[in-house]
């Protein structure tokens, strides 16, 4: 059985450019960048914890990090009050060619 996944907003404020680049590259492997320091990631609980563990090895006490889980209801309503194509959603299926 597949693990349940949720959308997460990953937001950070990292003071050191070297740590910022490492964190950016790491999070980029998990999701899509929405703004300068905000990513959206489609994660299972296991993947989320793995990403957090990897980030904690990079970040220091002076850096800020927040992960916000979005409910399916919240994500479903996003197109209603945002610009078109702000939050692209995959159909989740496969195409046979």
Residue pairs with C-beta under 8 A, 6 or more apart in sequence:
3 44
3 45
3 46
4 44
4 45
5 42
5 43
5 44
6 42
6 43
6 69
6 70
6 71
6 72
7 40
7 41
7 42
7 69
7 70
7 75
8 31
8 40
8 41
8 42
8 43
8 48
8 67
8 68
8 69
8 70
9 34
9 38
9 39
9 40
9 66
9 67
9 68
9 70
10 27
10 30
10 31
10 38
10 39
10 40
10 41
10 51
10 65
10 66
10 67
11 37
11 38
11 39
11 65
11 66
11 67
11 68
12 23
12 27
12 37
12 59
12 63
12 64
12 65
12 66
13 37
13 63
13 64
14 20
14 23
14 37
14 59
14 63
14 64
15 62
15 63
16 60
16 63
19 58
19 59
19 60
19 63
22 58
23 55
23 58
23 59
26 51
26 54
26 55
26 58
27 39
27 41
27 51
27 55
28 39
30 39
30 41
30 43
30 47
30 51
31 39
31 40
31 41
31 42
31 43
32 39
32 40
32 41
33 39
34 40
40 87
41 48
41 51
43 51
48 67
52 67
55 65
59 65
75 87
75 89
78 86
78 87
79 86
79 87
